[in-house]
């Protein structure tokens, strides 16, 4: 992946990684409960995933 970004519900970037390998581990434990959008981009593909994070 060339770039992975996490956006909160208001559209602010709350996490960003560049020039990573095929996998990325996203540390969500310190993030507030809520809805997030993860966007991952490579040279030929862009993936957008919506997720709900709930701390337990």
PyMOL Python script that loads the backbone (N, CA, C, O; Angstrom):
from pymol import cmd

cmd.read_pdbstr("""\
ATOM      1  N   UNK A   1       0.833  -1.181   0.000  1.00  0.00           N
ATOM      2  CA  UNK A   1       0.000   0.000   0.000  1.00  0.00           C
ATOM      3  C   UNK A   1       0.876   1.242   0.000  1.00  0.00           C
ATOM      4  O   UNK A   1       1.898   1.313   0.683  1.00  0.00           O
ATOM      5  N   UNK A   2       0.451   2.201  -0.774  1.00  0.00           N
ATOM      6  CA  UNK A   2       1.150   3.481  -0.789  1.00  0.00           C
ATOM      7  C   UNK A   2       0.741   4.360   0.381  1.00  0.00           C
ATOM      8  O   UNK A   2       1.562   5.072   0.959  1.00  0.00           O
ATOM      9  N   UNK A   3      -0.569   4.298   0.728  1.00  0.00           N
ATOM     10  CA  UNK A   3      -1.060   5.183   1.775  1.00  0.00           C
ATOM     11  C   UNK A   3      -2.333   4.618   2.392  1.00  0.00           C
ATOM     12  O   UNK A   3      -3.195   4.090   1.690  1.00  0.00           O
ATOM     13  N   UNK A   4      -2.441   4.734   3.718  1.00  0.00           N
ATOM     14  CA  UNK A   4      -3.651   4.371   4.448  1.00  0.00           C
ATOM     15  C   UNK A   4      -3.987   5.543   5.357  1.00  0.00           C
ATOM     16  O   UNK A   4      -3.124   6.041   6.081  1.00  0.00           O
ATOM     17  N   UNK A   5      -5.248   5.986   5.322  1.00  0.00           N
ATOM     18  CA  UNK A   5      -5.701   7.074   6.192  1.00  0.00           C
ATOM     19  C   UNK A   5      -6.987   6.660   6.881  1.00  0.00           C
ATOM     20  O   UNK A   5      -7.808   5.936   6.318  1.00  0.00           O
ATOM     21  N   UNK A   6      -7.150   7.139   8.127  1.00  0.00           N
ATOM     22  CA  UNK A   6      -8.381   6.932   8.873  1.00  0.00           C
ATOM     23  C   UNK A   6      -9.014   8.296   9.106  1.00  0.00           C
ATOM     24  O   UNK A   6      -8.351   9.238   9.541  1.00  0.00           O
ATOM     25  N   UNK A   7     -10.312   8.386   8.809  1.00  0.00           N
ATOM     26  CA  UNK A   7     -11.064   9.619   8.998  1.00  0.00           C
ATOM     27  C   UNK A   7     -12.139   9.393  10.052  1.00  0.00           C
ATOM     28  O   UNK A   7     -12.748   8.325  10.103  1.00  0.00           O
ATOM     29  N   UNK A   8     -12.374  10.405  10.900  1.00  0.00           N
ATOM     30  CA  UNK A   8     -13.476  10.291  11.850  1.00  0.00           C
ATOM     31  C   UNK A   8     -14.767  10.743  11.169  1.00  0.00           C
ATOM     32  O   UNK A   8     -14.765  11.084   9.986  1.00  0.00           O
ATOM     33  N   UNK A   9     -15.864  10.744  11.919  1.00  0.00           N
ATOM     34  CA  UNK A   9     -17.174  11.055  11.338  1.00  0.00           C
ATOM     35  C   UNK A   9     -17.263  12.482  10.794  1.00  0.00           C
ATOM     36  O   UNK A   9     -18.082  12.758   9.917  1.00  0.00           O
ATOM     37  N   UNK A  10     -16.428  13.389  11.308  1.00  0.00           N
ATOM     38  CA  UNK A  10     -16.466  14.769  10.818  1.00  0.00           C
ATOM     39  C   UNK A  10     -15.539  14.994   9.622  1.00  0.00           C
ATOM     40  O   UNK A  10     -15.470  16.100   9.087  1.00  0.00           O
ATOM     41  N   UNK A  11     -14.820  13.934   9.201  1.00  0.00           N
ATOM     42  CA  UNK A  11     -13.954  14.037   8.035  1.00  0.00           C
ATOM     43  C   UNK A  11     -12.506  14.374   8.339  1.00  0.00           C
ATOM     44  O   UNK A  11     -11.702  14.527   7.419  1.00  0.00           O
ATOM     45  N   UNK A  12     -12.156  14.493   9.629  1.00  0.00           N
ATOM     46  CA  UNK A  12     -10.761  14.781  10.005  1.00  0.00           C
ATOM     47  C   UNK A  12      -9.912  13.518   9.913  1.00  0.00           C
ATOM     48  O   UNK A  12     -10.367  12.427  10.257  1.00  0.00           O
ATOM     49  N   UNK A  13      -8.688  13.676   9.452  1.00  0.00           N
ATOM     50  CA  UNK A  13      -7.744  12.553   9.414  1.00  0.00           C
ATOM     51  C   UNK A  13      -7.253  12.316  10.843  1.00  0.00           C
ATOM     52  O   UNK A  13      -6.698  13.219  11.469  1.00  0.00           O
ATOM     53  N   UNK A  14      -7.456  11.104  11.354  1.00  0.00           N
ATOM     54  CA  UNK A  14      -7.029  10.775  12.717  1.00  0.00           C
ATOM     55  C   UNK A  14      -5.885   9.766  12.722  1.00  0.00           C
ATOM     56  O   UNK A  14      -5.356   9.440  13.785  1.00  0.00           O
ATOM     57  N   UNK A  15      -5.502   9.278  11.569  1.00  0.00           N
ATOM     58  CA  UNK A  15      -4.370   8.362  11.433  1.00  0.00           C
ATOM     59  C   UNK A  15      -3.924   8.319   9.986  1.00  0.00           C
ATOM     60  O   UNK A  15      -4.743   8.393   9.070  1.00  0.00           O
ATOM     61  N   UNK A  16      -2.607   8.197   9.783  1.00  0.00           N
ATOM     62  CA  UNK A  16      -2.086   8.185   8.428  1.00  0.00           C
ATOM     63  C   UNK A  16      -0.781   7.397   8.382  1.00  0.00           C
ATOM     64  O   UNK A  16       0.081   7.568   9.243  1.00  0.00           O
ATOM     65  N   UNK A  17      -0.638   6.537   7.379  1.00  0.00           N
ATOM     66  CA  UNK A  17       0.568   5.740   7.172  1.00  0.00           C
ATOM     67  C   UNK A  17       0.919   5.782   5.694  1.00  0.00           C
ATOM     68  O   UNK A  17       0.029   5.748   4.844  1.00  0.00           O
ATOM     69  N   UNK A  18       2.210   5.856   5.379  1.00  0.00           N
ATOM     70  CA  UNK A  18       2.662   5.893   3.981  1.00  0.00           C
ATOM     71  C   UNK A  18       3.704   4.811   3.737  1.00  0.00           C
ATOM     72  O   UNK A  18       4.425   4.394   4.643  1.00  0.00           O
ATOM     73  N   UNK A  19       3.759   4.371   2.483  1.00  0.00           N
ATOM     74  CA  UNK A  19       4.756   3.401   2.027  1.00  0.00           C
ATOM     75  C   UNK A  19       4.866   2.194   2.956  1.00  0.00           C
ATOM     76  O   UNK A  19       5.943   1.844   3.439  1.00  0.00           O
ATOM     77  N   UNK A  20       3.714   1.576   3.185  1.00  0.00           N
ATOM     78  CA  UNK A  20       3.686   0.384   4.035  1.00  0.00           C
ATOM     79  C   UNK A  20       3.599  -0.846   3.149  1.00  0.00           C
ATOM     80  O   UNK A  20       3.393  -0.737   1.941  1.00  0.00           O
ATOM     81  N   UNK A  21       3.755  -2.004   3.745  1.00  0.00           N
ATOM     82  CA  UNK A  21       3.669  -3.242   2.997  1.00  0.00           C
ATOM     83  C   UNK A  21       2.230  -3.604   2.680  1.00  0.00           C
ATOM     84  O   UNK A  21       1.355  -2.741   2.605  1.00  0.00           O
ATOM     85  N   UNK A  22       2.008  -4.866   2.499  1.00  0.00           N
ATOM     86  CA  UNK A  22       0.684  -5.353   2.140  1.00  0.00           C
ATOM     87  C   UNK A  22      -0.304  -5.268   3.303  1.00  0.00           C
ATOM     88  O   UNK A  22      -1.509  -5.139   3.084  1.00  0.00           O
ATOM     89  N   UNK A  23       0.197  -5.340   4.533  1.00  0.00           N
ATOM     90  CA  UNK A  23      -0.660  -5.333   5.717  1.00  0.00           C
ATOM     91  C   UNK A  23      -0.310  -4.153   6.611  1.00  0.00           C
ATOM     92  O   UNK A  23       0.840  -3.720   6.676  1.00  0.00           O
ATOM     93  N   UNK A  24      -1.330  -3.641   7.302  1.00  0.00           N
ATOM     94  CA  UNK A  24      -1.103  -2.591   8.296  1.00  0.00           C
ATOM     95  C   UNK A  24      -1.957  -2.909   9.517  1.00  0.00           C
ATOM     96  O   UNK A  24      -3.122  -3.282   9.384  1.00  0.00           O
ATOM     97  N   UNK A  25      -1.386  -2.763  10.691  1.00  0.00           N
ATOM     98  CA  UNK A  25      -2.129  -2.941  11.923  1.00  0.00           C
ATOM     99  C   UNK A  25      -2.485  -1.558  12.444  1.00  0.00           C
ATOM    100  O   UNK A  25      -1.608  -0.723  12.664  1.00  0.00           O
ATOM    101  N   UNK A  26      -3.769  -1.323  12.640  1.00  0.00           N
ATOM    102  CA  UNK A  26      -4.243  -0.009  13.049  1.00  0.00           C
ATOM    103  C   UNK A  26      -4.559  -0.042  14.546  1.00  0.00           C
ATOM    104  O   UNK A  26      -5.464  -0.762  14.968  1.00  0.00           O
ATOM    105  N   UNK A  27      -3.824   0.728  15.349  1.00  0.00           N
ATOM    106  CA  UNK A  27      -4.070   0.742  16.791  1.00  0.00           C
ATOM    107  C   UNK A  27      -5.308   1.580  17.126  1.00  0.00           C
ATOM    108  O   UNK A  27      -5.255   2.809  17.083  1.00  0.00           O
ATOM    109  N   UNK A  28      -6.403   0.928  17.452  1.00  0.00           N
ATOM    110  CA  UNK A  28      -7.667   1.621  17.702  1.00  0.00           C
ATOM    111  C   UNK A  28      -7.969   1.784  19.191  1.00  0.00           C
ATOM    112  O   UNK A  28      -8.951   2.438  19.541  1.00  0.00           O
ATOM    113  N   UNK A  29      -7.158   1.212  20.072  1.00  0.00           N
ATOM    114  CA  UNK A  29      -7.497   1.208  21.496  1.00  0.00           C
ATOM    115  C   UNK A  29      -7.579   2.601  22.104  1.00  0.00           C
ATOM    116  O   UNK A  29      -8.328   2.802  23.061  1.00  0.00           O
ATOM    117  N   UNK A  30      -6.838   3.562  21.582  1.00  0.00           N
ATOM    118  CA  UNK A  30      -6.861   4.918  22.132  1.00  0.00           C
ATOM    119  C   UNK A  30      -7.833   5.836  21.396  1.00  0.00           C
ATOM    120  O   UNK A  30      -7.941   7.019  21.716  1.00  0.00           O
ATOM    121  N   UNK A  31      -8.526   5.293  20.425  1.00  0.00           N
ATOM    122  CA  UNK A  31      -9.474   6.103  19.660  1.00  0.00           C
ATOM    123  C   UNK A  31     -10.839   6.055  20.328  1.00  0.00           C
ATOM    124  O   UNK A  31     -11.207   5.055  20.943  1.00  0.00           O
ATOM    125  N   UNK A  32     -11.581   7.142  20.201  1.00  0.00           N
ATOM    126  CA  UNK A  32     -12.911   7.235  20.792  1.00  0.00           C
ATOM    127  C   UNK A  32     -13.882   6.317  20.057  1.00  0.00           C
ATOM    128  O   UNK A  32     -13.681   5.980  18.890  1.00  0.00           O
ATOM    129  N   UNK A  33     -14.934   5.922  20.762  1.00  0.00           N
ATOM    130  CA  UNK A  33     -16.000   5.168  20.118  1.00  0.00           C
ATOM    131  C   UNK A  33     -16.566   6.001  18.983  1.00  0.00           C
ATOM    132  O   UNK A  33     -16.674   7.222  19.103  1.00  0.00           O
ATOM    133  N   UNK A  34     -16.925   5.362  17.897  1.00  0.00           N
ATOM    134  CA  UNK A  34     -17.529   6.110  16.803  1.00  0.00           C
ATOM    135  C   UNK A  34     -17.390   5.418  15.468  1.00  0.00           C
ATOM    136  O   UNK A  34     -16.929   4.281  15.375  1.00  0.00           O
ATOM    137  N   UNK A  35     -17.794   6.124  14.450  1.00  0.00           N
ATOM    138  CA  UNK A  35     -17.754   5.629  13.077  1.00  0.00           C
ATOM    139  C   UNK A  35     -16.527   6.224  12.398  1.00  0.00           C
ATOM    140  O   UNK A  35     -16.260   7.420  12.508  1.00  0.00           O
ATOM    141  N   UNK A  36     -15.792   5.379  11.701  1.00  0.00           N
ATOM    142  CA  UNK A  36     -14.571   5.786  11.012  1.00  0.00           C
ATOM    143  C   UNK A  36     -14.594   5.286   9.576  1.00  0.00           C
ATOM    144  O   UNK A  36     -15.291   4.325   9.251  1.00  0.00           O
ATOM    145  N   UNK A  37     -13.833   5.943   8.732  1.00  0.00           N
ATOM    146  CA  UNK A  37     -13.643   5.500   7.355  1.00  0.00           C
ATOM    147  C   UNK A  37     -12.150   5.276   7.158  1.00  0.00           C
ATOM    148  O   UNK A  37     -11.333   6.152   7.441  1.00  0.00           O
ATOM    149  N   UNK A  38     -11.809   4.088   6.667  1.00  0.00           N
ATOM    150  CA  UNK A  38     -10.420   3.761   6.357  1.00  0.00           C
ATOM    151  C   UNK A  38     -10.286   3.774   4.844  1.00  0.00           C
ATOM    152  O   UNK A  38     -11.032   3.094   4.139  1.00  0.00           O
ATOM    153  N   UNK A  39      -9.331   4.554   4.349  1.00  0.00           N
ATOM    154  CA  UNK A  39      -9.062   4.602   2.909  1.00  0.00           C
ATOM    155  C   UNK A  39      -7.643   4.119   2.675  1.00  0.00           C
ATOM    156  O   UNK A  39      -6.687   4.660   3.229  1.00  0.00           O
ATOM    157  N   UNK A  40      -7.520   3.088   1.843  1.00  0.00           N
ATOM    158  CA  UNK A  40      -6.212   2.516   1.503  1.00  0.00           C
ATOM    159  C   UNK A  40      -6.000   2.664   0.004  1.00  0.00           C
ATOM    160  O   UNK A  40      -6.877   2.341  -0.798  1.00  0.00           O
ATOM    161  N   UNK A  41      -4.811   3.161  -0.363  1.00  0.00           N
ATOM    162  CA  UNK A  41      -4.532   3.436  -1.770  1.00  0.00           C
ATOM    163  C   UNK A  41      -3.224   2.775  -2.180  1.00  0.00           C
ATOM    164  O   UNK A  41      -2.214   2.870  -1.482  1.00  0.00           O
ATOM    165  N   UNK A  42      -3.263   2.103  -3.326  1.00  0.00           N
ATOM    166  CA  UNK A  42      -2.049   1.589  -3.950  1.00  0.00           C
ATOM    167  C   UNK A  42      -1.944   2.244  -5.319  1.00  0.00           C
ATOM    168  O   UNK A  42      -2.755   3.107  -5.655  1.00  0.00           O
ATOM    169  N   UNK A  43      -0.973   1.852  -6.099  1.00  0.00           N
ATOM    170  CA  UNK A  43      -0.793   2.474  -7.415  1.00  0.00           C
ATOM    171  C   UNK A  43      -1.965   2.206  -8.353  1.00  0.00           C
ATOM    172  O   UNK A  43      -2.213   2.990  -9.270  1.00  0.00           O
ATOM    173  N   UNK A  44      -2.690   1.107  -8.135  1.00  0.00           N
ATOM    174  CA  UNK A  44      -3.769   0.770  -9.067  1.00  0.00           C
ATOM    175  C   UNK A  44      -5.152   0.666  -8.420  1.00  0.00           C
ATOM    176  O   UNK A  44      -6.144   0.492  -9.129  1.00  0.00           O
ATOM    177  N   UNK A  45      -5.239   0.770  -7.097  1.00  0.00           N
ATOM    178  CA  UNK A  45      -6.506   0.517  -6.416  1.00  0.00           C
ATOM    179  C   UNK A  45      -6.695   1.461  -5.241  1.00  0.00           C
ATOM    180  O   UNK A  45      -5.735   1.868  -4.587  1.00  0.00           O
ATOM    181  N   UNK A  46      -7.972   1.806  -4.984  1.00  0.00           N
ATOM    182  CA  UNK A  46      -8.319   2.530  -3.763  1.00  0.00           C
ATOM    183  C   UNK A  46      -9.478   1.803  -3.118  1.00  0.00           C
ATOM    184  O   UNK A  46     -10.477   1.504  -3.772  1.00  0.00           O
ATOM    185  N   UNK A  47      -9.341   1.517  -1.820  1.00  0.00           N
ATOM    186  CA  UNK A  47     -10.377   0.804  -1.073  1.00  0.00           C
ATOM    187  C   UNK A  47     -10.858   1.714   0.046  1.00  0.00           C
ATOM    188  O   UNK A  47     -10.059   2.366   0.718  1.00  0.00           O
ATOM    189  N   UNK A  48     -12.176   1.752   0.241  1.00  0.00           N
ATOM    190  CA  UNK A  48     -12.752   2.538   1.326  1.00  0.00           C
ATOM    191  C   UNK A  48     -13.596   1.609   2.174  1.00  0.00           C
ATOM    192  O   UNK A  48     -14.479   0.920   1.663  1.00  0.00           O
ATOM    193  N   UNK A  49     -13.324   1.590   3.479  1.00  0.00           N
ATOM    194  CA  UNK A  49     -14.037   0.717   4.410  1.00  0.00           C
ATOM    195  C   UNK A  49     -14.602   1.568   5.529  1.00  0.00           C
ATOM    196  O   UNK A  49     -13.878   2.361   6.131  1.00  0.00           O
ATOM    197  N   UNK A  50     -15.878   1.415   5.814  1.00  0.00           N
ATOM    198  CA  UNK A  50     -16.487   2.090   6.955  1.00  0.00           C
ATOM    199  C   UNK A  50     -16.518   1.103   8.120  1.00  0.00           C
ATOM    200  O   UNK A  50     -16.827  -0.075   7.945  1.00  0.00           O
ATOM    201  N   UNK A  51     -16.189   1.611   9.322  1.00  0.00           N
ATOM    202  CA  UNK A  51     -16.216   0.722  10.481  1.00  0.00           C
ATOM    203  C   UNK A  51     -16.730   1.457  11.697  1.00  0.00           C
ATOM    204  O   UNK A  51     -16.638   2.681  11.798  1.00  0.00           O
ATOM    205  N   UNK A  52     -17.278   0.676  12.624  1.00  0.00           N
ATOM    206  CA  UNK A  52     -17.753   1.195  13.904  1.00  0.00           C
ATOM    207  C   UNK A  52     -16.790   0.679  14.967  1.00  0.00           C
ATOM    208  O   UNK A  52     -16.539  -0.522  15.063  1.00  0.00           O
ATOM    209  N   UNK A  53     -16.251   1.603  15.764  1.00  0.00           N
ATOM    210  CA  UNK A  53     -15.305   1.222  16.823  1.00  0.00           C
ATOM    211  C   UNK A  53     -15.979   1.425  18.177  1.00  0.00           C
ATOM    212  O   UNK A  53     -16.502   2.499  18.472  1.00  0.00           O
ATOM    213  N   UNK A  54     -15.956   0.365  18.999  1.00  0.00           N
ATOM    214  CA  UNK A  54     -16.503   0.426  20.352  1.00  0.00           C
ATOM    215  C   UNK A  54     -15.465  -0.147  21.303  1.00  0.00           C
ATOM    216  O   UNK A  54     -15.092  -1.315  21.187  1.00  0.00           O
ATOM    217  N   UNK A  55     -14.995   0.669  22.245  1.00  0.00           N
ATOM    218  CA  UNK A  55     -14.069   0.177  23.279  1.00  0.00           C
ATOM    219  C   UNK A  55     -14.861  -0.660  24.261  1.00  0.00           C
ATOM    220  O   UNK A  55     -15.957  -0.282  24.674  1.00  0.00           O
ATOM    221  N   UNK A  56     -14.305  -1.788  24.629  1.00  0.00           N
ATOM    222  CA  UNK A  56     -15.002  -2.646  25.596  1.00  0.00           C
ATOM    223  C   UNK A  56     -14.224  -2.731  26.861  1.00  0.00           C
ATOM    224  O   UNK A  56     -14.644  -3.406  27.800  1.00  0.00           O
TER     225      UNK A  56
END
""", "prot")
cmd.dss("prot")
cmd.show_as("cartoon", "prot")
cmd.util.cbc("prot")
cmd.orient("prot")
